Amino acid sequence: MELLYQIGLTLINGVGDVTAKNLVAYCGSAEAVFKEKKSRFLKIPGIAAKTADLLLNEINNKALLKRAEEEIEFIENNKITPLFYTDEAYPQRLKYCSDGPTLLYFKGDTNLNAERVISVVGTRTPTAYGKQVVEDFIAELKGSGILVLSGLAYGIDVMAHKAALESGLDTVGILAHGLDRVYPSLNEPVANKMLKQGGLLTEFMNGTIPDKENFPKRNRIVAGMCDALIVVESKMKGGSLITAEIANSYNKDVFAFPGRNNDEFSSGCNGFIKRNKAILIESAADLLYVMVWDDTKNPDKKNKKSQLPLLIDLNEKEQSIVDSLKDKTGVHIDEICTVAQLSMSEAAGLLLQLEFSNIVKSLPGKIYSLN
């Protein structure tokens, strides 16, 4: 029953992802939003009387929940997994993006919260150089267990998906439309293979066509779900650079493969590197080194690292932080404060000391993990 209201929440006209999460936070659940009174809405920051009236009018629209019922039927018939932002299986990295989707629809068989996730983006009309770069780069990641994301578009996107499949890596396509179709249709054979080795993910309900305004929304998921975003060939005003800009705004690590100084297809990548908006990358080894992922080939080294904190005497507060990070790939400082019952300033100071002691490492976006 809650799913009905969760879908319904995304259908309310004028309510975006930020407002939707705000409503759920104050009302307690999606269902509670649909049963709330105007007086309660008026107590929520940012909800004026006029907005409350519009909200109540939408909520009382029976057609809204009827459409949600139709979507549930489509979900059940097509073995699709709905992921509300409070669900454990929801991509946790997106929770730290203020405009992250309220609800996602996933079809596939991979863990969207894999320990290491990269997104690969680039031009839709790559050169032979760009194609070779993608194929070599992904092939070098074979055996790393890294989850590869892209947008299943023409060019670099679909090449990254194909290379991941060939290298035995799970790969997920982020779509700008519903799961009732694949766009472009030429990529449908690849998409079908991905369902068994990764999957397809979207925030759009079935019946949604790939309209122009949907692609920026798709791109923020591509940027928000990864630990590192890699750009392969982009013109100075290429759409891939927009995704890279979003990734920078999310404090993600952005990498770009350089090209010749007179090559228009690499001008965007070269410009990003020149302006320090992207790290120059020439191989998968560069990525693994910068991201401190190169211990994948040395499990003994990894095991020794995980045992180091046990040899250090921690005080009660430091231990509470370490306990909040155990068995997790990354925890936001807000969650650490909640679990360890510390103020923001106190937690920040302790985390810094633990980082100096090589017990904790700081990740982009105020996320921490055990070293």
N, C-alpha and C positions, 0 to 999 in steps of 0.2 A: 504493500500500500504506500509506503514511504517513497518508493521509486516513482509512483504516479505523480506525487507532488514535487519531487526533485526535477522531473522532466517539465512539469508544469511551470516551475519557477523560472526555467530558462526560456519559457514562451511568453512571459509577462512583458508586454510592450514597455519600453523605456527603462527596463531593469537590466543593467549590465552585470558583468561578473563581480565587480567590486561591491555594488549595491546588493546583489543577491547574497553574497557572503555576509555582508553586514546585517541583512534581514534575518538570516539563519542564526547568526551569533546572538542577536537580541531576542529572537522569538523561540529559539531552542531547536527547531527543526524546520524542514521544508513544509511539512504538513501543518505545523503551528502557524507558519506565515499565512497560509490559506484560511486559517480559522481565527486570525487576530482581529481585534477591533481598531477602529480609527484612533481612539484615544491612546492606544499603545503605540501605534505607528508614529504618532506625533512626538513621542518621547525619544525616538531614534534620531540621532544626529544626521542632518542632511535631508530629513523627510519633512517637507513643509505641508501645510494643509491641502494645497492644491495637488501635490504629489500623492498624498495619502488618499485623496478622492479618486485619482486616476488609478492608483494601485488597487483599491477596493473594487473599482469598476471592472478591472481586468480579472481580478480573482473571482468575481462573481460571474464571469463569462463561462458558461457551461461548455462552449465549443473548445475552450482552452484545454480542459482536462480530457475532453473527448479525443483531441489530437494526441494527448499524452498516452491515452489508452491504445491508440493505433500504433504508436511507436513501441510500446511494450510488446504488442503482438509481433511486430517486425523483429524486435530483439530476440524474442523467444524462438521464433521460426528460423532465424538465421544464426543462432548460437553466438550472439554478440554479448559482450560483457559491459554493462554500464558502470562507470566509475565516478561516483560523486566525490567532491574534493575532500570529504571527511573519511573516505574509505581507505583502508590500509593499503590496498593494491593500487590506489591512485598514484600517479608519478609524483613522488615526494619532492623532487626538485622543483616542480611547478608550484608547490605550496609557498615557496619563497619569492614568487613573482606576483606582485600585487594584482596584476590583471590576468592571472592564470585562470583557465577555464573552470567554470563551476561544475560542469559535467562532461565526461568524455565517453566515447563509445569505442570499444576495442574488440577486434576479431583477430585471434592469433594464439600463439602458445608460448610466449616468452615472458620473462620478468621485466616489467617496465621500470623496476627499481634496481636494475643491475648495478653491480659495484662500480663499473666504469662505463660511461656512455659518451659517445662522440656523435656530432652531427657533421655531415659533409655536404657542402652546397657549392654551387658554381653556375657557370653560364649554361644556357640551353643549347648553345651551338659551339661546342668545344672543338679545339684543334686536335690534331693527332698527339701533340704534346700533352694537352690536358687529359686526354683519354689514357695515355700511358702513365701519367702521374697518378691518377686515381687507381688504376689497376695495380701498379707497383706498391703504392702506399697501403692499400687494403690487404694485399697479399702478404706484406711484411708484418701485419697484425695477426696473422693466422696463429691460433692457439692462445691468444691473449684473453679470450673470453669477453672482449669489449663488445658492447651493443652498438650497432651502427644505425643512425637515424638519417633520414633525408625526406624530401618532399615528393618522391615518385614522379617528378617532372621529366621532361625531355632533357637530354644532355648529361651533365655531371651527376645529377640526382639519381637517375636510373642506373647509370654506370656504377655508382657507389653501391647500390642495392645488389646489382649483379655480381660485383666483385666480392661482396660480403658473402653471398650465397655460395660462390665458388670456393671461398676460403673457410667455409664452415662456421662463419660468424652469424649470429642472429641479427636480423635487420628489420626495422620498423619504418613503414611509410606513413608520414603525417599528411592527411588529406584535407583539401579545401572544399569538400562536399560530403554527402552522406555515403554510407556503406552499401548503398544499393547500386553503385556504379564504380568504375575506375576511369579516371581522367589523367592523362590521355588514354583512350581505349587501347592504343598500341602497346601500352605497358601492362595490360591485363595478364598475359602469361607470367610475367615476372611477379606481379602481385599475388597470383595464385600460389606460386612457389614460396613466397614470403609468409603465407598463412601457416606453413608447416615449419618455418625456420625464422620466426619473428612475428610479423603481423601488420595490421593496418589500424591506424588510430585517427579519430576525428572528433571534433566537438559538434559537428553538424548532424542533424537528424536525417533519416532517409528521405529522399525526395528533394534534398537541397542540391542545387546545381552549382558548378564551379564558377560562380560570379566573381567579377574582378575584386570586389571588396572582401571576399573571403580569404584571399591569399595572404594579406598582411596578418590576419588572425592566425592562419596556418603557420606563418613564419615565426610568430612569437612562441609557438609550441616547440618548433624545431630548435629555437634558441634557448628556451627555458628548460627543456628536458635534458640537456647535455651537460657534461662537465667541461668539454672543450669543443669549439666549433672550428672546422677547417674549411677554408675557402680555396677552391681550385679554379682558376681562370674566371675573371670577372672584368667587364669593362668599367670605366670610371663611374658610370651611372647604372651599373648592373643591379638587378634586384637582390642578388646575393649579398651585396654590401649593406642593404637595408636590414637583412637578417643579422649580419655581423654587428651592425650598430645596436640592434636590440640586444644581442648577446653581451655586448660591452655594457649596456645599461643594466643588465642583470649581474654584472661582475663575473661573467664567464671568461675563461681563457680563450682568446681568439688567435688562430694561426692562419697564415696564408702562404701558399707556394708562390715564389717569385717567378717572373718571366723576363724576357728580353725587354730592354728599355724602350724599344720602338714597336712593341707588340700591343695593339689595342685590346686584345683579349686578356692581357695581364696587367693593363694599366691600373685597374681598380685594386688588384692585390698589391702591386708595387706601391701605389699611393697610400694604402692602409699601413703597409710596413713603414714607409717613410714618415708617416705621421704618428708612429708608435701606437697605432690602434690594433695592430696585429703583430704576432711574433713570427719572424721568418722561419719557415720550415722547409727542409729538403728531403726528409725521409721519416718513416715511422719512428725510427730511433730518436729523432729530435723530440717528437711528441712524448714518447715514453720517458725521456730524460726530464723534460720540463715539468711534466705532470707527476713526476716521481712514481712512475708506473713500471720502471725498468726492473723491479724486483720480481716480476712475473717469471723470469727465467731462472731465478735463484730462490726457490722456496725456503731453503734453509735460512737465508738472509731475512726473509719475511718473518719466519717463525721466531728468530732471535729478537727481531724488533718488537714483536708483540709481547715478549717476555720481559723486556727491559723495565717497565713500570713496576713489576713485582719486586724489583730489587731496591726500589727507592721508598724511603719512609715519607708518607704523605699525612698531612693533618686531616682532620675530619671534613672540612669544607672541600679541600682538594680531592679527597677520596670520593666525595659525593659527585663531583664533576666527572671524575674518571668512570664511576659507576653508570652515570647517565650516557656515557659514550660507548660502553661495552657492547659488542656484537652489532654495531651500527656503522654504516659507511660514512655517515655525516649527519651532524645534528646542528640545527640553527641555534644561535645564542639565546633566543627567546625561549626555546624548549629547555635548554640547559638551566636557565634561570628558574623555570617552573618546576622541573624535576628536582633540582638541587636546592630549591627554596632560597635563592640568592637574588640580591638586587642586581640590576644591569651593571652598575659600576663595579660592584664587588666581584661579579662573575668575570668581567672583562680583565680585571687585575689579576685574578687567580689563573685565568686562562693564559695570560701573558707569561706568568711565572712557569706554568707547566710547559709552555712552548719553549722557553729558555732551557728547561730541563730535558727537552727532547722527548717528552711524554705525550704531548698533544701537538697536532699540526693544524695550522689555520688554512682553510680553503676559501675560494671566492664566495662572496655573498654572506659573510659572517657565519660560515659553517665550519664546524670543528670535528675532528676525528682523532682517535688514538693513533699515535705514530707507530 
